[in-house]
Amino acid sequence: MDGNLRFAGAVKRDPAIDVWLNGQAPELGAIAQEWFVRLRDYGGDVRELMHDGCPIACVADAPFGHVNVFRAHVNVGFFFGAELDDPTGLLEGSGRRTRHVKLKPGAALDFAALSTLIDAAYADIKSRLAAE
């Protein structure tokens, strides 16, 4: 392991995130809000901040997930997604570390599989922090 990404300024609840979520187009904003709330409420040690224009969920100051809104879809992303087990094939991307799940209004979604990825991303960052 070559160290964890860290974001200074993560707090328990960042009001800028709610402003951002409420400023999105209603159909996409509702999707982003649903999934960011799941990240936000995951555990008592979850902190959050806005970074590069999107909401980030961290354990302490180490990010594990984010949401972002695009013209026709929402991404739920994972900072170490390339290392997560993804038996249903939801994750997209080809970067060295990050992966995301693309959510489109009206499209079918494997809710359980995405929830499992969030579980795994949270557990992964906690184990990375414990190993430091």
C-alpha positions in Angstrom: 0.0 0.0 0.0 1.4 3.4 -0.9 -0.6 5.6 1.4 -4.2 6.8 1.6 -5.5 9.9 0.0 -6.5 12.5 2.6 -8.8 15.5 2.5 -8.4 18.2 5.0 -11.6 19.9 6.2 -13.9 16.9 6.3 -16.7 17.5 8.9 -19.7 15.6 10.3 -22.1 17.5 8.1 -21.1 20.0 5.5 -24.0 22.4 4.7 -22.5 23.1 1.2 -23.3 19.5 0.2 -27.0 20.0 0.9 -26.9 23.3 -1.1 -25.2 21.4 -4.0 -27.7 18.5 -3.9 -30.7 20.8 -3.8 -29.3 22.8 -6.7 -29.3 19.8 -9.1 -32.0 19.1 -11.7 -34.8 17.4 -9.7 -34.7 14.0 -11.4 -30.9 13.6 -11.1 -30.7 15.5 -7.8 -33.1 13.0 -6.2 -30.9 10.1 -7.2 -27.7 11.9 -6.0 -29.3 12.8 -2.7 -30.6 9.2 -2.1 -27.2 7.7 -2.5 -25.1 10.4 -0.8 -27.4 10.2 2.2 -26.6 6.4 2.3 -22.9 7.2 2.2 -23.3 10.0 4.8 -25.3 8.0 7.2 -23.2 4.9 7.0 -21.4 5.2 10.3 -20.7 7.6 13.2 -17.1 8.0 11.9 -18.2 9.2 8.4 -17.2 12.8 7.6 -17.9 14.7 4.4 -16.8 17.7 2.3 -17.1 19.2 -1.2 -14.1 18.5 -3.3 -13.6 19.2 -7.0 -17.3 20.2 -7.2 -18.9 17.1 -5.8 -19.7 15.6 -2.3 -17.2 13.2 -0.8 -17.8 10.8 2.0 -14.8 9.9 4.2 -13.9 7.9 7.3 -12.1 10.6 9.3 -10.2 12.4 6.4 -9.8 9.4 4.1 -12.4 9.3 1.2 -14.3 6.1 0.3 -17.2 7.3 -1.8 -18.7 10.2 -3.7 -21.6 11.2 -5.9 -21.6 13.5 -9.0 -24.3 14.6 -11.3 -23.8 14.8 -15.1 -26.2 15.8 -17.9 -28.0 12.5 -18.1 -26.8 10.4 -15.2 -25.4 10.3 -11.6 -22.2 8.5 -10.6 -21.7 6.9 -7.3 -17.9 6.5 -7.1 -15.5 4.6 -5.0 -11.9 5.8 -4.4 -10.5 2.2 -4.2 -13.2 0.8 -6.5 -10.7 -1.1 -8.7 -10.0 -3.3 -5.7 -13.6 -4.0 -4.7 -15.2 -7.3 -5.4 -18.0 -6.7 -8.0 -19.6 -10.0 -8.9 -22.6 -8.2 -10.6 -20.4 -6.0 -12.8 -21.8 -2.7 -11.7 -18.5 -0.8 -11.6 -17.3 1.1 -14.6 -14.0 2.9 -15.2 -10.5 2.0 -16.1 -8.4 4.1 -13.7 -5.7 2.7 -11.5 -7.9 3.0 -8.4 -11.3 4.6 -8.8 -14.5 3.1 -10.2 -18.1 4.3 -10.4 -21.6 3.1 -10.9 -23.6 5.0 -13.4 -27.3 5.6 -12.4 -29.8 6.9 -14.9 -33.4 8.0 -14.2 -35.9 5.2 -15.0 -33.2 2.6 -15.5 -33.2 -0.6 -13.5 -30.7 -0.7 -10.6 -29.5 -3.6 -8.6 -30.1 -1.8 -5.3 -28.6 -4.7 -3.2 -25.4 -4.9 -5.3 -24.8 -1.1 -5.0 -25.5 -1.3 -1.3 -23.0 -4.1 -1.0 -20.4 -2.0 -2.9 -20.9 0.8 -0.4 -20.5 -1.7 2.5 -17.3 -3.0 0.9 -15.8 0.5 0.3 -16.5 1.6 3.8 -14.9 -1.6 5.3 -12.0 -1.3 2.9 -11.1 2.3 3.9 -11.4 1.4 7.6 -9.0 -1.5 7.1 -6.6 0.7 5.2 -6.7 3.2 8.1 -6.1 0.5 10.7 -3.1 -0.7 8.8 -1.3 2.7 8.9 
